[in-house]
Amino acid sequence: MNRRLRAILILIGVMTVWGSTFVVTKDVIEDLPPLTLAFMRVFIGFVLLLPFAWQRRGSLAASGRRPPWPMVCLMALIGVV
């Protein structure tokens, strides 16, 4: 599969997941409190992204670079707020 087709398929998948979250959230918000739903979304994202972070951890340590923690914390704060 060439790179362009793969990128298009990935973008279609992302748009499908993103678009469906609004429908799912409307249905689920009737059964779960908003804070519980927010925690579940963050936890699912954590679980899905953990393997990628774990894989990159070795390459970051091998390069001798440290993560820019102040910038990461600022982005985390701004992204949530």
SULCORLIN-V979242 format. One record per helix or strand of 2 or more residues. SS is the DSSP state (A for helix, B for strand). FROM is the first residue (numbers start at 1). TO is the last residue. Records with the same first field share a line. If there is no record, write none. Layout:
# SULCORLIN-V979242
SS = FROM-TO + FROM-TO
This chain:
# SULCORLIN-V979242
A = 3-28 + 34-63 + 69-80
